[in-house]
Amino acid sequence: MASRDDARRITGSLTDPRVIDPRQELVRHDDLSEEELAQVMGVLDAVRHWREAEQRLSFESRSRMKLNETDMKALRYIIASTNAEVAVTAGALAEHLHISTASTTKLLDRLERAGHIVRRPHPTDRRAVTVEITPETHREVRRTMGLQHARRFEVARALTPEEREIVIRFLDGLSATTLVTAPRE
């Protein structure tokens, strides 16, 4: 049975290729000095910590508001559209979320029952309705997700223009790695 110290040691080495790929079958690292390897692992650890923190925040916000991830995406879209003075229709929401109109109807029914949105007649199209976020839900989303976004903005703002370009290139490169399908054996 593994001890807590063993568990901490393993958790702390999840980005170390010497642990996860000791024969360098996937991750070549023999051309890096110990300092360079530690720095690369530091970058990957920081990305992992960011993802875990983001997932915790997202889970806590969704749990507190009794929402799933698609519900939260819908509310953020409704808020952004409202801020841009663009009326939100079910069709626009379905297109944004890449879900069917039937799924959008179920989503809107669920959000309306929970008191997060209201449907109103469209101002120019009698056949359509618009979707608006309730003031209470808008305040809650701003208090949680909005405040976090503001804090992230300040971190990015503190970087020099050159540093921002490096971070953009790094994160775009990292994102591109998730789009590659694993080879079949």
C-alpha positions as CSV (number, residue, x, y, z in Angstrom):
1,M,0.0,0.0,0.0
2,A,1.4,3.4,-1.0
3,S,2.0,6.0,1.7
4,R,1.0,9.6,1.5
5,D,4.6,10.5,0.9
6,D,4.7,8.2,-2.1
7,A,1.5,9.7,-3.4
8,R,2.8,13.2,-3.1
9,R,6.1,12.2,-4.7
10,I,4.2,10.7,-7.7
11,T,1.8,13.6,-8.0
12,G,4.8,16.0,-8.0
13,S,6.4,14.1,-10.8
14,L,3.4,13.9,-13.2
15,T,5.2,16.2,-15.8
16,D,8.6,14.6,-15.3
17,P,9.4,12.6,-18.5
18,R,12.0,10.6,-16.5
19,V,9.0,9.2,-14.5
20,I,6.2,9.1,-17.1
21,D,8.4,8.0,-20.1
22,P,11.8,6.8,-18.7
23,R,12.8,5.1,-22.0
24,Q,12.1,8.3,-24.0
25,E,9.6,6.5,-26.3
26,L,7.4,9.6,-26.5
27,V,9.3,12.4,-24.8
28,R,12.9,13.0,-25.8
29,H,14.7,14.9,-23.1
30,D,18.3,13.7,-23.1
31,D,19.4,16.8,-25.0
32,L,18.3,19.1,-22.1
33,S,20.4,20.0,-19.0
34,E,18.9,19.3,-15.6
35,E,18.1,23.0,-15.3
36,E,16.4,23.2,-18.7
37,L,14.4,20.0,-17.9
38,A,13.4,21.5,-14.5
39,Q,12.3,24.7,-16.3
40,V,10.2,22.8,-18.9
41,M,8.6,20.7,-16.1
42,G,7.9,24.0,-14.2
43,V,6.0,25.4,-17.3
44,L,4.0,22.2,-17.6
45,D,3.3,22.1,-13.8
46,A,2.1,25.8,-14.0
47,V,-0.2,24.9,-16.9
48,R,-1.6,21.9,-14.9
49,H,-2.1,24.1,-11.8
50,W,-3.9,26.6,-13.9
51,R,-6.2,24.0,-15.4
52,E,-7.0,22.5,-12.0
53,A,-7.7,25.9,-10.5
54,E,-9.9,26.8,-13.5
55,Q,-11.8,23.4,-13.3
56,R,-12.3,23.9,-9.5
57,L,-13.7,27.4,-10.1
58,S,-15.9,26.3,-12.9
59,F,-17.2,23.3,-10.9
60,E,-17.9,25.5,-7.8
61,S,-19.8,28.1,-9.8
62,R,-21.8,25.6,-11.7
63,S,-22.6,23.6,-8.5
64,R,-23.6,26.7,-6.6
65,M,-25.9,27.8,-9.4
66,K,-27.0,24.2,-10.2
67,L,-25.8,24.4,-13.8
68,N,-24.0,22.2,-16.2
69,E,-21.2,23.4,-18.4
70,T,-23.4,24.1,-21.4
71,D,-25.8,26.0,-19.2
72,M,-22.9,28.2,-18.1
73,K,-21.7,28.8,-21.6
74,A,-25.2,29.8,-22.6
75,L,-25.5,32.3,-19.8
76,R,-22.1,33.8,-20.7
77,Y,-23.2,34.1,-24.3
78,I,-26.5,35.8,-23.2
79,I,-24.6,38.2,-21.0
80,A,-22.1,39.1,-23.8
81,S,-24.9,39.6,-26.3
82,T,-26.8,41.8,-23.9
83,N,-23.7,43.9,-23.3
84,A,-23.4,44.3,-27.1
85,E,-27.1,45.1,-27.3
86,V,-27.8,42.1,-29.5
87,A,-31.0,40.2,-28.9
88,V,-30.5,36.5,-28.2
89,T,-32.8,34.0,-29.9
90,A,-32.9,30.3,-29.5
91,G,-31.4,29.9,-33.0
92,A,-28.4,32.1,-32.2
93,L,-27.8,30.3,-29.0
94,A,-28.0,26.9,-30.7
95,E,-25.6,28.0,-33.3
96,H,-23.2,29.4,-30.7
97,L,-23.3,26.2,-28.6
98,H,-23.3,23.9,-31.6
99,I,-26.3,22.0,-30.3
100,S,-29.7,21.1,-32.0
101,T,-32.7,23.3,-31.7
102,A,-34.4,20.5,-29.6
103,S,-31.5,20.5,-27.2
104,T,-31.6,24.3,-27.1
105,T,-35.3,24.2,-26.2
106,K,-34.6,21.8,-23.3
107,L,-31.7,24.0,-22.1
108,L,-33.9,27.1,-22.2
109,D,-36.7,25.3,-20.4
110,R,-34.3,24.2,-17.7
111,L,-32.7,27.6,-17.3
112,E,-36.2,29.3,-17.2
113,R,-37.5,26.8,-14.5
114,A,-34.4,27.5,-12.4
115,G,-35.0,31.3,-12.6
116,H,-31.9,32.1,-14.6
117,I,-33.5,33.4,-17.8
118,V,-36.8,34.8,-19.1
119,R,-38.2,34.6,-22.6
120,R,-39.8,37.7,-24.1
121,P,-41.4,38.4,-27.5
122,H,-38.9,39.4,-30.1
123,P,-39.2,43.2,-30.7
124,T,-39.4,42.8,-34.6
125,D,-40.3,39.2,-35.3
126,R,-43.6,38.0,-34.0
127,R,-42.6,34.3,-34.6
128,A,-39.5,34.5,-32.4
129,V,-38.7,35.1,-28.7
130,T,-35.6,36.6,-27.2
131,V,-33.8,35.2,-24.2
132,E,-32.7,37.4,-21.3
133,I,-30.8,36.6,-18.2
134,T,-32.4,37.5,-14.9
135,P,-30.8,40.3,-12.8
136,E,-30.1,37.9,-10.0
137,T,-28.3,35.4,-12.2
138,H,-26.4,38.1,-14.0
139,R,-25.1,39.4,-10.6
140,E,-24.1,35.9,-9.6
141,V,-22.2,35.2,-12.8
142,R,-20.5,38.6,-12.6
143,R,-19.6,37.9,-8.9
144,T,-18.0,34.6,-9.7
145,M,-16.8,34.2,-13.3
146,G,-16.7,38.0,-14.1
147,L,-14.5,38.7,-11.1
148,Q,-12.1,35.9,-12.1
149,H,-12.0,37.1,-15.7
150,A,-11.1,40.6,-14.4
151,R,-8.2,39.2,-12.3
152,R,-6.9,37.2,-15.3
153,F,-7.1,40.3,-17.4
154,E,-4.9,42.1,-14.9
155,V,-2.3,39.3,-15.0
156,A,-2.1,39.4,-18.8
157,R,-2.1,43.2,-18.7
158,A,1.0,43.2,-16.5
159,L,3.0,41.4,-19.2
160,T,5.1,43.3,-21.7
161,P,3.9,43.2,-25.3
162,E,6.8,40.8,-26.1
163,E,5.8,38.5,-23.2
164,R,2.2,38.5,-24.3
165,E,3.3,37.4,-27.8
166,I,5.4,34.6,-26.3
167,V,2.5,33.4,-24.1
168,I,0.1,33.6,-27.0
169,R,2.4,31.5,-29.2
170,F,2.9,29.0,-26.3
171,L,-0.8,28.6,-25.5
172,D,-1.7,28.4,-29.2
173,G,0.9,25.7,-29.7
174,L,-0.3,23.9,-26.6
175,S,-3.9,24.1,-27.9
176,A,-2.8,22.6,-31.2
177,T,-1.4,19.5,-29.5
178,T,-4.9,18.6,-28.3
179,L,-6.3,18.6,-31.8
180,V,-3.9,15.9,-33.0
181,T,-5.4,12.4,-32.9
182,A,-3.3,9.7,-31.3
183,P,-1.8,7.3,-33.8
184,R,-3.4,3.9,-34.0
185,E,-1.3,0.9,-33.3
